[in-house]
Amino acid sequence: MSKKRLALLTSGGDAPGMNAAIRAIVRFGLYQGFDVYAIYEGYQGMVDGGDRIRQMNWDSVGGILHRGGTVIGTARCEAFRTREGRLQAAANLLKYEIDNLVIIGGDGSLTGANLFRQEWPELLRELTAQGRISQEVADSHRHLTIVGLVGSIDNDMHGTDMTIGADTALHRITEAVDALTSTAASHQRTFVVKVMGRNCGYLALMACLATGAGWVLIPENPPNIDNWEEKMIEDLKAGRKAGRRDSIVIMAEGARDRHGKTIGSSHVVEVLEKHLEEEVRVTVLGHVQRGGKPSAFDRNLGTLMGHAAVEAVLAAKPETEPQLVCLRGNRIVYAPLTKCVEQTHAVAAAIEAHDYERAMDLRGGSFKEAFRTLRTLLRSLPHEPTPGQKRMRFAVLNSGAPAPGMNTAVRAAVRIGLDKGHIMLGVNSGFRGLVDGELREMSWMSVNDWASMGGSELGANREIPSGRDLYAIARTIEKHEINGLLVIGGWSAIQGAYQLYRERDNFPAFNIPIICLPASINNNLPGSELSIGADTALNNIVWAVDRIKQSAIAQRRCFVVEVMGRRCGYLALMSGLATGAERVYLHEEGVTLRDLQGDLDQLIDGFKHGKRLGLLIRNENANPIYTTDFMTALFEEEGGNLFDVRQTILGHVQQGGDPSPFDRIQSTRLAARCIEFLIENAQSEAPQGAFIGIESGGIQIKNIEEMPRMIDEANRRPKKQWWLDLRPIAKVLALPKAPAEEAPK
Ligand code: ADP
C-alpha cells in the first residue's frame, strides 16, 4: 500500500501563530507516518502545482515558532473559485497522491475547502475521463479528507472561543492604546482608534475592556439611538468633568449606526472636534495588528490545534464530515466545519438585516456579558443608588505575591459595586490591612487608570491570618460594617479566606459572604484552570527566551533557563511549548540522574550533528539537589569543546510588567461575577464562602469547603492539573528528528 500523504496550506489573511500550527502539523504528520507536503501560497499554489507543493521534513519547520505571519505564504486566489481551477488543483494533488488536506484560514478559505471536498468525486471522474489520472489513482483516492483550523485575527468564527492570531492582535492593539492613552492624558487630547473587524467587534470590544478606553463602536451592536453622537459627546464630557484626562474612542472598521450606515472615523473626529472643542486625532492601526511575533497564547493554540488536526486526519472515515478544530474553554474540540461556517455567515446576515439582537445572540453568552460589563466600566460616574435600596459595604483586598491583572480586577470590582449602589472599601496590604484596620473608601475615579497597571496598588503580602489576628479582623469587619469580602490573590488568599470561613462559629463577624479570585503567576490554584497573571508571566518568559536564543546564534551553546512556578510546572511546560525547548524539567515529574544522562547524550549527539543551540527550561523547584547551577555545571563539563552552557534565572521579571490583554479581560470578567455573588449572598441568611475560577465549561463558583479536597497541600498545587495532559505533545515536538517509520504510534 502506498504511504499516507497529508498536505497543508495557509490561505486568506495571515495571522500570527500560523507558523506554530504549520510546525505541529508537519511534525505530528511525520510522527504518525505520513509523507507531509506544504502547499505554498495558499490555493494559488494548489492550482499552480510544480514546486509550490513541497515535501517537508522535521527540520523544514525548525526555528519558525516565534515568527509572525506564515512561512509557507498565503494568497487570495480567484482561480480556486472556479471549477476549472479546482479541477487543476485536484490534478496537482493527485500527482503526489495527496488526499488529506489541512487548511489554515478564515471562513472564506474553509468554505472553498468544503466545496472542493464535495466536488472531489466528480473532479476525479472528469480527470479520469480526460486521461489526466489513471483509474487506479482515482480508485485509491476516492475521498478527500478536510480538516480546518481557523487562522484569523478577527476571532470571527462560530464554534471556537479563539482563532489563531486574535490574541496577538489584541496585544498589538492594547500596546498601541496604552501608548496613546499616556500621550492623550498629557495633552488632554482625544483619540479615535480604528481596529480591524468588518463583521466582528471582538477586537474593539476586548481592547476597550482591556484598556479602559472611553467609548466603543462595534458592528454587532450599534448605539441604539439615532442621535448617538450626542450621547458619545455627553459621556466623554462627563468623563472629563469627573477627572479623566484622556478620551479614547475605539471603533471596529465595520462600525455602523442602527440603520446600517457605515460610521467613518472622519465623521467621529468631526463630531468630537466640534463639540469637545479640543484636538482630536485618529489612529488607524491597520496591518500592524496582523504583524509581529505571536503571543505565547497563539503559539500554543497553533501548536495544539495543529496536533489535533493530525489526530482528526487519522481518525477520519470516508463518511466523516469535514472537521473544524476549535477551542472551548481550555480544551481542543472538534465541530462540523460546515455548521460553524454557516453560523458565522449568519452573524454577518443578521448585521446586514439590522437584526442586532440576533447578531449578539449568535456571538454567544460571554461576548454579550463582556459588552454589558463594559457599559458599566465605561461610565464616567456610577448610577445613583435606587431610593430606599440597602447600600452594602464590600471590602476588596490583594493577597500573595503581586500578579499582573490584580489592579484590573480591583478596578472592575470597585466600579461594578459602586454602580450597583454599594460602598466599596479597599484594604491595604492584604489580610494585614484587615488586622490593622487600614482600609479606605474607593471612589469611581480612584481606579480610573488601573486597567492597564501591573503590580498591586492596594498592596499585597503573603500573610495568612491566624490566632490573635482573627480577633482584630473580626473587629475591623464589625467596625466598618463590612457586608462581604473579595480576596484577590494566590495561595495565601484562598487559605486566608478559608481560615475566616472556618472560624465562623467562633467569630460571628465572619458570617459574611467571602469570595476568592485566583491571581497568581504560578497558576497553582484550585478551582481554576488558569489564574490571573499566568498569561502575562508566560509572555514575559517567551519574550526573554526569544532574546536569549537570538544571542547565541553564532556559538554552539546550550541554555538552562529557570522559571518560576513554585512546585507547579505550568510556566515551565507552557513556555517550553511556546519556545520550542527540547526539554522541560518539572517538579511533578522529578529529575533523575538517568534523565540528565539521557539528555546529555542527546545534546552531545545533536551538537555533533550540526546543532547550534540547545534550550532547557527548568521549573525553579524541579529538584532540590539537581539545581540549575548543578545542571549547568554538569552539562558544561561533559559538553567539553562541543558546546558551552549558560544559565539564566529569569526571576522577578516574570511577575512584572503590564498585564496581558487576556489577564485584563479575564480578571474583569471574574471580578464582575464576584461582585454579583457578594450582592446576592449578602442578603442571604447563610452567606457562602466561595472561590471562583475559569474552568473548561466557563466561569464556575465553588463552595470553599471543597477547597481542601482539591489541593495537594504539601506541594501547594491542585491535585488535578489539566495541562499535564499536554506533556506528551511537548515531548514529540522536542524530538531531534522524526522517529523511524516503525516508531511507536
Ligand atoms: P479568509 O479565508 O481569510 O476568509 P478569503 O475569503 O479571501 O479569506 O478566502 C481566501 C481564498 O479562499 C479565496 O481567495 C479563494 O481562493 C478561496 N475561497 C473563498 N471562498 C470560496 C468559495 N466560496 N469557493 C471557492 N473558493 C473560495
Residues whose N, C-alpha, C, O or C-beta is under 5 A from the ligand:
A	BS01	ADP	S11 G12 G13 Y43 A75 R76 C77 E78 F80 R81 G105 G106 D107 G108 S109 L110 T111 G112 L115
